[in-house]
Structures are given as structure tokens and as C-alpha cells.
Amino acid sequence: MTSRSILGFSLLLSACAASGLPRVVDSLDVRAQSGAPRITRIRDAGTALVPRSGAIDGITDGVAGPGELLVVEGHGFGRQPTVLVGGRPAEVLGRVDGGGVIVRVPRGTPTGLVDVTVTTSGGAARLATPLRRLAVAVFDGNARFVSVGKELTALPGALAVPGARAIRMDGSGAVAFVLEDAGAASKVVVVDLGRLAPTALGALDVTHRANAIATAALAPRLAIVGDDRLSIVDTTSVRRPVLYDAVALPKQAVGARAAELSPDGRTLALLVEGNRVVALDVANPGAPQLISSVDALPGERQRLVRALSFSPDGQTLWVVSGASAETHPQMIPTRITAVKLIAAYAEGGMTEDRPMPPVGPVRRALAVWKTQTVAGGGAPLGIAVGHPPEPGGSAIRDMPEVASVLVTETKDALFELASGPVDRARVAKVMGAGDVGFVMHAGLGSTGSVAATTHDALGASATTPDAARVVALALHADGDRLVVAVESLELDRPGAPQLAPLGTVAATELRPPFHLGLLALQP
């Protein structure tokens, strides 16, 4: 039997009396609607738990973000109001004294002053509230926070995260998970982003050393991978996460170096030795099952795969491959490959080719669908594919041929810094006067096109929910200084990138693969 433990952090909890938030009441006690609704006040309540009744243990600080609770107070909401935040549906999680509602800010909401709308059969009410979206950047052993709106705004202060190896956002955006080394094992620091100044809630102590973590976009699940073991965490309550016992990975998944969870959290994809992709069914956290494995680049002997990402519907894995410090100075083209999870049967072939109804038990299998070269740019760094559909929506399944794929790249001449002495003059010479960082539109129907360029070298990156910008860590040459910054690049629009400096780095530290740091963006 799988055992699990509820991890009790040393939580930094607020007192309800300090926040002055109304008490939660039973929905059955709410009066039927009378007249048109009216919103009198909206307050944020952080990442508090919503009780069935009683006090809300939350903090009100005047600004909210994805995953954070909003207490919408007013009159005439009735028993079943519809609530939109920034035009996006928000589930009613509770009712409060006076007839108000509690909702969670949905992923993908815009930033700035955003309308909250309550609609009933008697009409609609609207009131604006400030919302923000944070990028979390880990550099030089510290996590720093940058508000990503029309402009980049760095928040004061930092959190110490020594030994950080990876960072991911919870699917709701309420917290960030930072993987750290901790002696012979690892730990995951949970950072509460629902505070004016983000705060560490506590840490999950993992029983093995890990090198990768993954979160599900539409499910409360965190996967921790490393030392040939897997730990699953249920994050339904980000303040009371549930850690399942670590289990051994199947032999086909040994040596995993990267991990991605499908949007529903039921399929874990791993990059292993060479260019192989392995898919596991992790619906049962204590008994992962091998689904299939496949060589994403058949015939290639060198390790060329750099990163992978799930499609919004979880049925296609996108893999980007190309040049690296290991292959330089060989001319290695950048390629994207669509690897599909398709149904297979005990008797007969794949359903894609069967004219007759299949027979036998259904299983799933990975199959390389198509590969396309991406022209221009440089060496690939990362890949982003579309955005997850709404949990209750009726999104049409994306076809690989028309999927929206973005690949971030860096000038491959930078790999020359892998050998020989490195100083500021040599770095300047290698970077040159032209573009060093690139964001490419990639797809199976064309060889790609340039979405954005910059004179700065790019590192870890993320795409904003509206797919209008890429936010990345960047190395910026400022006179004799080399500055590590969070950089915002407008896609398909001319204009200079925006920068939020984090600190400086010595030229002697610049060696491939140029891990400038870690970055994650609220959804």
C-alpha cells in the first residue's frame, strides 16, 4: 500500500482579526436573489484555505495574482452567481457574511486594473481590482521577484535558496516550487506568491537526491525526479501538500535528466540517455507504469535533444534538438519533433492506419510523428507550446501541423568560450555587435520565422499567457559590466527589450552551457 504524509510546514499564517475579512457561511444560509447585484468591495486573501464555515485565515495586502483568493463583497448575488475575473470564469469557492463570494484568480488573467463581474438573473455588477503577474528568477543563490505587466518592475528583497537546481510554478500560480540540494537528498522550498513580498512557506524534505521537478498545468500535482526515483506530491492545498513515498523508476527511465507532466498530471515524460523520450502513467503515485519509450531522433548517435514540452491537450510531446557545447563546432540544425501518444491494441496496428475497428485491450504508445528543421537563429535553449485549455472548457484538440511552438535560441558562437582563457574582451568579441538571442516561431508546416531578437544572450525563459511576450533570463553587456537580468521580449513587434537587472557576473564565469540561473512565470 502506498503511504503518504501530510507535510506540516512552519507556516506563516495570518490572523483573521488583522485582515478583517468576513466569515465564511454555509451556502444554504444564503438568501435567494432580490434585485440586481451590487459589488461594494473586493479584497485579496492570499493563498489561505477556504473553510466550510468560520474565519478566513488570509492576508489582505492590496494586490492579487494568479491562484490567489479574492473576497468579493456586495449584495444581491443570489445563490448561484456567475463570476468573471478579467473576462475569465472563476469558480465560487465559498460564501461570506452579507452574501459575498470567494473566488480564485484564474490562470491567464490580464494584469493592472482588472474587472471582476458578478452576473445573476437580475443583472450584472462590475468593479475593478489590481492584479499582477510575477516572474521568479533564481540567481546567485537568491530568488528575486519581478512584476511582469506593461513594464518590468523588480520587487525589493530576495529569498535565499542556496543549492537551487530547478524551479516550477504550481498550476494555479499560487506558489513556486524551488528544488534545492540538501545533503545526500533534496528538498523543495514552497514560495507563497500571494504576498506583497513573496515568502517561503516551508520545505518538503525528499528522501532522495533529485535533479528535476515538474508540475501539471491543470491538476494539483508535483513530480520530483532523480537518483532513479520518483516522488509525487499532491498540492490540492498548497499549505498542506501531501507527499507520497518515493518509488523506483522503471529501468527504461533510469538516468532521466528532464521531466514534464501532462496538463492533467497523469502522464510523466522524461528525457533519458541519448535522445530517448519515456512516458510513464503516474495516475497512481505509488505505482508508476511504463507507457512507452521512443528515440526522438532515430539514427542520431550524439545527444542532441535539449528540451521537451507537452501540447495543451497532453497528446503530443514537442521535442527541440540542435547544437550544444558538446557538438560545437559541428553544424547541427535546430529541429522540432512531434512525438504523439496514440492508442495501440493487442491485435492489429495503430489506430491511425486501421480501416477496421481495432480489437484487443487498449494501451498507449509513443510514436515519432513528424520532424521539421527550424531555419536561422542559433543553438536551441527551450521550447514552449501553446497554452492549456480551461479545465471545464471545450477546447478543440490541437493538430501538430498547426500548433503554436516557440523556440528560444542563443548564438552558437558563444560555445567557443568552452575552452581557453575568458575575459571581458573575449566575451565582447564573441557576442559581437549583432543579435545574440533569438525567439523563433516553429511549426511542422514551415521552416519557422523570427519572433524576436536581442543583443543579449538568453537563458531560461517562459511565455506570457497571451503569447505576446517571452520573459527570459539574459546576459546583458553594459560597458565593462556583464549584467544578469530578467528581460521581456515583445513577439512580432519592433522595439527594445525591457530589462530588470538582478546582478553582475564575472566574465571568467561564462562557460557553456551558460546556466545564468532559473526562471518561472505565473500562468
C-alpha positions, -999 to +999 in steps of 0.1 A: +000+000+000+013+035-008+019+056+022+017+093+023+023+121+048+008+155+051+037+179+054+032+204+081+053+234+073+062+261+098+035+281+081+035+318+082-002+323+089-021+355+094-047+363+120-082+368+107-087+397+131-058+415+114-073+411+079-108+419+089-122+396+062-158+384+066-166+350+079-174+321+056-210+308+059-229+278+046-242+283+011-276+270+023-278+301+046-275+325+016-307+342+008-323+340-026-316+368-050-335+400-048-329+427-075-297+435-094-263+425-078-240+452-065-203+449-056-192+470-027-156+459-021-130+434-034-101+422-012-074+397-018-069+369+008-036+353-004-033+315-005-055+309+026-075+278+030-113+283+024-131+267+054-166+253+053-175+280+078-158+304+101-128+327+098-107+331+066-070+328+076-058+351+050-038+383+045-051+413+026-023+434+011-040+452-018-028+433-048-035+398-061-022+374-087-030+340-104-040+314-078-048+340-051-082+343-034-105+372-039-133+381-014-160+399-035-184+416-011-218+430-021-255+424-022-280+406-045-256+378-055-282+352-050-273+315-046-257+307-079-239+338-093-215+337-122-182+354-116-156+365-142-122+379-134-106+397-163-132+380-185-122+345-174-145+322-154-138+319-117-152+292-096-171+302-065-153+285-036-174+299-007-199+324+005-193+350+032-214+371+056-235+396+038-239+375+006-204+379-009-184+352-026-148+338-025-131+331-059-096+322-070-079+344-096-078+321-127-046+315-147-042+336-178-059+367-164-045+401-176-027+425-152-033+460-140-067+472-130-089+442-140-127+440-139-145+415-116-180+408-128-208+391-109-238+381-130-272+368-119-306+366-135-312+401-121-283+417-139-245+422-137-222+442-114-186+452-121-157+465-101-120+467-109-092+453-087-054+454-092-038+422-104-001+413-111+019+385-126+053+376-111+084+361-126+106+343-101+143+344-110+169+325-091+204+339-095+235+337-073+217+316-046+188+340-042+152+341-055+141+375-068+107+386-080+098+408-110+063+420-118+055+414-154+030+439-167+033+467-193+067+472-177+090+450-157+092+461-121+116+444-097+102+438-062+125+447-033+142+420-013+151+384-020+148+348-006+179+328+000+177+295-020+213+280-018+218+250-040+188+256-062+186+233-092+151+238-107+120+259-103+084+254-113+051+271-108+021+254-093-006+250-119-028+277-103+002+301-100-003+305-062+031+292-053+065+285-068+085+253-061+123+256-058+143+223-059+174+225-037+202+202-028+200+192+009+230+169+018+225+134+004+189+142-005+169+172-018+142+195-006+115+216-023+110+251-010+074+263-013+073+300-020+040+318-014+034+343-042+002+356-027+020+381-005+030+417-013+065+404-006+067+367-015+076+344+014+088+309+019+061+288+035+084+259+043+101+230+026+093+194+015+120+170+026+126+145-002+142+111+007+164+111-024+186+134-045+166+150-073+176+169-104+143+178-120+107+187-110+076+191-130+041+205-123+008+199-141-009+229-156-045+218-148-040+195-119-026+199-083+004+176-088+042+179-085+067+153-097+102+151-083+127+130-102+163+120-096+185+092-083+164+069-104+134+075-081+101+094-083+082+113-056+047+126-063+032+155-042-005+163-041-007+201-040-045+204-037-038+225-006-005+244-012-003+249+026-008+212+033+008+193+005+007+155+006+040+137-002+038+101-014+066+076-007+094+077-033+093+048-057+118+033-081+115+044-118+112+017-144+146+007-159+137+024-191+135+057-172+168+054-154+191+084-158+163+109-165+177+144-170+145+164-176+108+159-168+074+172-179+039+165-166+009+164-189-017+191-181-039+166-163-010+154-142-015+117-152+014+113-177+051+120-169+075+124-198+112+120-192+144+127-213+169+099-208+202+089-223+208+098-259+177+112-274+151+089-259+117+100-246+100+079-220+063+082-209+050+069-176+015+067-163+016+083-128-021+083-121-013+061-091+015+079-073+028+047-057+030+026-088+042+044-120+036+023-151+057+024-182+036+036-212+062+036-239+096+049-250+109+061-283+140+075-299+130+111-309+159+113-334+164+078-349+198+073-363+215+101-344+243+089-321+250+122-305+229+136-277+211+165-294+177+168-276+177+199-255+141+202-241+106+190-244+070+202-237+035+188-237+008+201-261-022+217-244-043+185-247-015+163-234-015+140-265+017+153-282+052+159-269+072+185-286+110+180-286+136+205-296+171+194-306+202+211-320+237+223-313+254+225-279+288+229-264+292+191-268+287+193-306+304+226-314+319+235-339+298+210-359+269+224-380+239+209-362+205+222-374+178+231-349+148+207-352+114+203-336+099+168-334+063+159-326+061+127-306+025+115-303+008+094-276-015+072-296-038+043-289-025+008-297-041-026-294-031-062-286-041-072-321-036-051-352-017-019-358-020+017-346-055+032-349-041+059-373-038+033-400-065+008-393-096+010-415-114-016-394-124-013-358-095-024-336-096-054-312-079-063-280-071-043-249-063-006-253-029+007-243-009+038-253+024+041-273+048+069-282+054+074-319+075+099-337+050+118-359+070+145-378+102+164-377+109+199-391+141+219-393+140+255-379+160+278-401+181+307-387+187+316-351+213+296-333+215+268-307+182+259-290+176+265-253+140+258-246+106+252-261+070+265-253+039+251-269+005+268-268-014+272-236-035+247-216-073+248-222-097+258-195-105+229-171-142+229-179-139+242-214-145+225-248-111+233-263-106+217-297-076+193-298-046+210-314-033+193-345+006+191-346+007+207-380-010+239-367+003+241-332+019+273-319+055+265-310+082+289-298+119+280-295+144+302-277+179+301-291+214+316-285+242+325-308+262+292-312+295+311-314+292+315-276+302+279-274+338+290-283+341+301-247+341+265-236+379+264-239+408+289-234+410+319-212+378+340-209+379+377-202+356+407-209+373+415-242+369+379-255+332+378-244+326+411-262+343+398-294+323+365-294+290+383-287+297+408-314+276+438-323+247+419-338+219+398-323+228+371-298+195+359-285+165+347-307+129+336-303+117+316-333+082+306-344+085+269-352+060+246-367+056+215-389+042+234-418+072+257-423+109+262-416+100+289-390+103+326-386+119+351-363+096+363-335+120+384-316+158+391-313+181+407-288+217+417-284+217+398-251+224+361-245+193+343-233+189+317-207+158+301-190+126+315-205+088+315-203+059+327-224+032+350-211-003+336-212-014+359-241+016+346-261+026+382-267+059+382-249+088+359-239+103+366-204+138+353-200+170+355-180+195+374-201+232+383-200+234+420-209+267+438-217+267+472-200+301+488-207+327+468-188+300+450-168+281+418-176+246+421-160+223+392-154+187+405-158+151+394-164+143+405-199+110+409-217+108+405-255+077+416-274+069+390-301+064+401-337+067+437-327+097+460-332+111+477-301+138+474-275+136+447-248+128+457-213+153+448-185+151+443-148+188+438-136+195+411-110+232+414-105+266+412-123+287+382-132+324+380-139+335+371-175+356+343-162+324+325-150+310+323-185+313+288-197+288+267-216+260+257-212+256+292-198+232+284-169+225+321-160+200+309-134+165+297-131+132+313-140+094+306-138+064+328-146+030+328-131+005+314-156 
